[in-house]
């Protein structure tokens, strides 16, 4: 057992050294206790002096000092965080907008697939035969005869625009000759009131000479040259000659009829090459139509 000396036997320096030694011993004991109780990690060494990043406030008490984060790194972290937030918001906007576009597209497709309600439109051209007019000796003189058109269709007749005329073609008829009744007249495209002032009118949509189908020609009998005044004198076997800029076609009369103005079936298409001549009848009365049919003989 070590022998104890009275304090008076030690100098001040020795006392200081002894006190320091005691403090270190006490610190080691305290650290050992902390290690045993798990309050400090195993393998930690005793701190005997100043070390960078640590502060010794009491013997055996060590406190870690964290180095300050640079201000530049703080701003960089905040910038990256802001970019991430903006990216997320942009993605949400793109998804939302895409859903809206998809819904609008579906709605437009659905609307386009809905069949519109069709309203019946009267076919005025199929109601009465062409060339109808009042007699020149009637009050007001010769003019289109609207009385032949059913009353409920007259407003439509007035509102409809003129039917577009076909594009000129060298295959279109330009002249008609009927030797039996001394007819030699130009053929005009269209059979409206103004067209029939100029000659024989071809009904729009009917075939050209020589083509299969029913070519419909009309002219007046008591106004504008009275071109078809003598149609009632034609007999079976008489010839009708049609001229184009390229060829000549001859038709042979095979039928003559007197019909009402609304018997539009005489204008129906045919499988053979046929020409149909129409004019008002009787002369200066004009309450009926005379219809001459002829078939193609040669070309």
C-alpha positions, 0 to 999 in steps of 0.5 A: 500500500502506498504511503501517504505524505502530508500535503505540506511535503509537496510543492505547489507544482507537485500539488498541481500535477497530483490534482491533474493526475487525479482528474485524469484518473476520475475521467478514465473511471467515468468513461469506463463506466459510460462504456460499460453502461453503453452511454459511450461507444466502445473503443473511444479514447480518452481525450487529454487535450484539445482536438479540432471539432470537439469541446471538453467542457468537463473532464471526460465530457466530449461534445462534437461540434458540427462544421457550418454548412456553406451558404452556397450549398444551402442555396443550391439545395433550395434551387434543386427543391424548387426545380423538383416542385415545378417539375411535379406541377408541370407533370400534373398540368400535362396529365390534366390537360391530356385528360381534357383533350381526350375527353373533348376528342371523344365528345367530338367523335361521338357528335360526328357519329350522330346522324343528322335528322333529314328534312324532306326536300321537294324535288321541284324538277320532278313535279311538272314538265318543262316549257309550261307557260300561260298563253300569249293572249291571256291577261298579262301575256305569256309568262311561267305558269305557276298554277301548274305547280302545287300550291305548297311547293310554289314558295320553294320554286321561288327560293331555289337557285337556278340549276347549274348548267353543265360544262360545255363539251363537244359531245353536247347537242348544238342543233336540232332538225326535224324535216317533217315539220321544218324545224331547224333550231339551236339547242341550248343547255337548260330548259328554264324560262330564259333558256327557252327564249333562245331555242330548244332547251335540253333538260339538265342531267339528261344524256348527250346525243348517242348516249344511253338514256333519255335525252329531254328537249323542250321548246315553246309552241306559241311564243319565242319562235313557236319552234315546236308548234307542229309537234302534233303533226309528227308521225311514227317513222319521222326522223329527228337529227341532232348535231354535236360539234363532232358527230350527227345522230338520227332518231326515229319517232316511235310514239306520240302522247298528250299528257297532263303537266304533272306526268313527269314519268315521260322524263324517266331514264331509259336503258336505250338511247332515246330523245323525248320532245316536249311542248305545251298543247293545245296551241294558244291554250297550253294546259297540257303537254304533247310528248314525242319519243324517238329512238336512235337509228344510227350515228 
